[in-house]
Amino acid sequence: QVDPGLDVLVVGAGAAGIGTAHMLCNLFGLDSSRVLLVERGEAVGETFRRWPAEMRFISPSFNNQGWTSSFDLNSVAYGTSPAYSLHAQHPSGEQYADYLAELADAAGLRVKLRTEVLEVVPVDGSYDVRVRANGGLETTMRTRFVVWAAGEFQYPRPGVVDGAELCVHNSRVKSWAGLPGDDFVLIGGYESGVDAAVNLAKAGKRSTLLASTPTWDVCTADPSTELAPYTAARLREVTAEGFATPPKLLAPLRVVRVEKAAPPLSGGFNVTAVW
């Protein structure tokens, strides 16, 4: 057994993982030597570092503490502020990952990188967690508690529609401006889809967005069902009269199938949707 005295093992060194470990050690007083984060990536905040280069936080960062003692919306630990650390209102993924790494370092959190969790087994009120480090050596760690904080961005669902394997998920895009081609169909009209449409338009590329709900026309008291003001403002910019390559917005449409196009359109795709 390795680290038999662990109190908490946190899987994932992203926002949730760093925030949880920081809270346990600095707010609830756990000994940081008995809390361990394991991250299968190369660095703290690995998922954020994989964001498309143009992607930004939709929630604005602002250092409120001096006025109201309240959180920066994008903070994961009381007394810290990405706005203060980064001097950015809408941080990029790379910037936010740097904030998380600095937070972990300043708090003295223990992080094992390039370590993948293979199995979690309950044993006599504790847990044995089998991991593989650096793609080779397997070890087992015993801990009283396990916190799963592995996120969603790196686990896209590829089989949502027939032919989804022909599509490029936005988590696989390094840069919308650098994406080969100049004519795209985008499936999904919420934050990620509209962000893609905006950034493709700003890169001079054409796009048609197919959405089950016309989110650009939704205005409700529930912020989870409408576009963020930051996203809506950028969409208005690229759909304004005179913009060179405005995206086409079509809804309500539900995509049911994606296929490779037959000659003479070889190299392209047919996207079938229903009203």
Secondary structure, 3 states (H helix, E strand, C coil): CEEEEEEEEEECCCHHHHHHHHHHHHCCCCCHHHEEEECCCCCCCHHHHCCCCCCECCCCCCCCHHHHCCCCCCCCCCCCCHHHHHCCCCCEHHHHHHHHHHHHHHHCCEEECCEEEEEEEEECCEEEEEEEECCCEEEEEEEEEEEECCCCCCCCCCCCCECHHHCCCHHHCCCCCCCCCCEEEEECCCHHHHHHHHHHHHCCCEEEEECCCCHHHCCCCCHHHCCCHHHHHHHHHHHCCCCCCCCEEECCCEEEEEEECCCCCCCCEEEEEEC
